[in-house]
Amino acid sequence: HYCFSEAPADVVFCPLCTIPVYCSRKCQEQAVGGISWNQDTYLKSNSNAVDLGILSLTSTGCMAPNSKQIAEHRHECGGAHWAAVLPADIVLAGRLMAQYIDSRMLTGKSSAISGPNLDLIQHYDVDSPTSKLESHIYAIVLLLCLQKHYRSDLSWKEETLSQLVLLICQVKVNSIAIVCMKSMDGGQGLTESKGYSAADDAVMCSVEQVKVAQAIYMSGSLFNHSCRPNVHAYFHSRTLFLRSTTYINSGSPVELSYGPQAGEMNLVKRQKSLQENYKFTCQCSSCSELHLSDLVIDSFCCPQSSCLGAVSESTCYKSEENCVHVSVDESDICKLSLPHVSKVDEDIEKVGKLFFRNNVDLKIDPGYCMSCRSQINLSSAVATSEKAASMINRFKELAVIDEISEIPITDALRSLQQIKKLRHPYSKALAQAEDAIAEAFAKIGDQEQARKHCEASIKILEKLYHPKHIAIAHELIKLVSIELSLGDRASAAATFTQAEAIFSLYYGPDVQMILPYVDALKRTVSGGFIAAP
Ligand SMILES: C[S@@+](CC[C@H](N)C(=O)[O-])C[C@H]1O[C@@H](n2cnc3c(N)ncnc32)[C@H](O)[C@@H]1O
């Protein structure tokens, strides 16, 4: 939606192409300027649905380009609605070109249009032939649309098409997805009612990041990516905020995350995602040093009950003096150095003891323990754990539609035991299973069970990320809502304080603006709005 809010039911249509892109007249005027409306402006409603085909909304047109307005949509209307048919990166490239043309026209330079000089990095040379062809086709589509919009007002240079291809490539590696935090279920209720009812035991606050737009920020695009970033990026409408989340030594790189993060994805998946989406091989600290979370995140546990060693499903490790080579299906992924002796914690040594044996060259294949080399039956472990996970998800779905009985509860708990037996105690699969069970129990009103499983999930996530990661704060908020439902205000307050400290690390004084429900929860926890169960 134009102003990055969710479009309400009574959206305002673009006066030229009848596409609903504005939420209010004010929002529309900001985008296209003042509009003079015809007398017969109305929407013909056809039973329940508004029939766009008979929409009789006409105007004498948008005003001329004005630098004060953010005329994003104007260039595509009357033709194809770009956002509905083209990928976000391509729409952005088209709009940047249109903005450049507008600025040239405003200064009276409407002859010899080529393209903006953004001076940003691009990777056209390493693009695959298919991706290159795609960029050229999109550039032709954009150029035709722009030529149609500006008609004979402009003269185009021969290189405009190649400038558009270049622009598309720059947008691909430098653009940033604008996201907003959307509170689901409990969070929504909290925001609306400005309070929390313990009687509503179905509530378990959770938030989701929702992508609302794609943009280029000239200073934002200077930052490199890290899978363990020291800077957090967030948005308020169109404004990008960057806040450091740790102390950064002078001379150290300031890095944000382009998406993939350690603890959320394993090393191989992160590298693949960054290569596919941004065309680079990540060399951040997380992708150049051995970390606990990468060893355990998708792993199985050692069959020896006393061993904490991890067993990989698909990654092969070849250990050499002070480094480890990582490969999948014989193809090299990267080389990781061993952490400095001062940073080696007890956990990583127990999980991958073999990597820390001095002067030993050895290969650890999938299916073998990284600590004692015991072997598991990998295919059977994968199949059983996947089946158990889908059983738990089914349990969660049934809880949502209130169709739960004793049988699915027993089945779900049995499946959780199976996952515990097979998966590594710090694995993501186990954390997700615990979380799903917690959510289902919260939904059916067994808050004691919900608390137990929610806490178990958080403990694992703290190992995978780190205890002060924003993902942990969102999980802690779920726990607060469960503790409130139990009437345990003291625990809820302690958990909330822990979450609040993380939120202020990531959002500073903007917590309330970005996550309004946190404030509502704070008032509830401190005694304001609790209803009797
Ligand atoms: C938005 S730019 C970042 C600024 C860029 N380094 C520059 O000098 O303009 C993104 C590009 O920087 C490089 N880059 C960013 N993070 C990286 C990382 N962790 N490892 C390797 N290259 C990285 C890649 O070439 C990527 O396509």
The ligand as an SDF file (V2000), in Angstrom:
LIG
                    3D

 27 29  0  0  0  0  0  0  0  0999 V2000
   24.9430   -2.8220   -0.4340 C   0  0  0  0  0  0  0  0  0  0  0  0
   26.5600   -3.1780   -0.9680 S   0  0  0  0  0  0  0  0  0  0  0  0
   27.4930   -2.8630    0.4440 C   0  0  0  0  0  0  0  0  0  0  0  0
   28.5310   -1.8230    0.2120 C   0  0  0  0  0  0  0  0  0  0  0  0
   29.6400   -2.2800   -0.7000 C   0  0  0  0  0  0  0  0  0  0  0  0
   30.6340   -3.0500    0.0510 N   0  0  0  0  0  0  0  0  0  0  0  0
   30.2950   -1.0920   -1.4000 C   0  0  0  0  0  0  0  0  0  0  0  0
   31.4990   -0.9850   -1.3260 O   0  0  0  0  0  0  0  0  0  0  0  0
   29.5820   -0.3200   -1.9950 O   0  0  0  0  0  0  0  0  0  0  0  0
   26.4360   -4.9110   -1.1060 C   0  0  0  0  0  0  0  0  0  0  0  0
   27.6600   -5.5590   -1.7000 C   0  0  0  0  0  0  0  0  0  0  0  0
   28.7810   -5.4910   -0.8040 O   0  0  0  0  0  0  0  0  0  0  0  0
   29.4960   -6.7240   -0.7960 C   0  0  0  0  0  0  0  0  0  0  0  0
   29.2980   -7.3590    0.5250 N   0  0  0  0  0  0  0  0  0  0  0  0
   28.4470   -6.9480    1.4880 C   0  0  0  0  0  0  0  0  0  0  0  0
   28.5350   -7.7330    2.5760 N   0  0  0  0  0  0  0  0  0  0  0  0
   29.4460   -8.6750    2.3010 C   0  0  0  0  0  0  0  0  0  0  0  0
   29.9560   -9.8000    3.0310 C   0  0  0  0  0  0  0  0  0  0  0  0
   29.5420  -10.1060    4.2490 N   0  0  0  0  0  0  0  0  0  0  0  0
   30.8990  -10.5790    2.4340 N   0  0  0  0  0  0  0  0  0  0  0  0
   31.3360  -10.2890    1.1830 C   0  0  0  0  0  0  0  0  0  0  0  0
   30.8940   -9.2550    0.4350 N   0  0  0  0  0  0  0  0  0  0  0  0
   29.9580   -8.4440    0.9840 C   0  0  0  0  0  0  0  0  0  0  0  0
   28.8590   -7.5770   -1.8820 C   0  0  0  0  0  0  0  0  0  0  0  0
   29.5530   -7.3470   -3.0780 O   0  0  0  0  0  0  0  0  0  0  0  0
   27.4570   -7.0270   -1.9700 C   0  0  0  0  0  0  0  0  0  0  0  0
   26.8500   -7.2520   -3.2070 O   0  0  0  0  0  0  0  0  0  0  0  0
  1  2  1  0
  2  3  1  0
  2 10  1  0
  3  4  1  0
  4  5  1  0
  5  6  1  0
  5  7  1  0
  7  8  2  0
  7  9  1  0
 10 11  1  0
 11 12  1  0
 11 26  1  0
 12 13  1  0
 13 14  1  0
 13 24  1  0
 14 15  1  0
 14 23  1  0
 15 16  2  0
 16 17  1  0
 17 18  1  0
 17 23  2  0
 18 19  1  0
 18 20  2  0
 20 21  1  0
 21 22  2  0
 22 23  1  0
 24 25  1  0
 24 26  1  0
 26 27  1  0
M  CHG  2   2   1   9  -1
M  END
$$$$
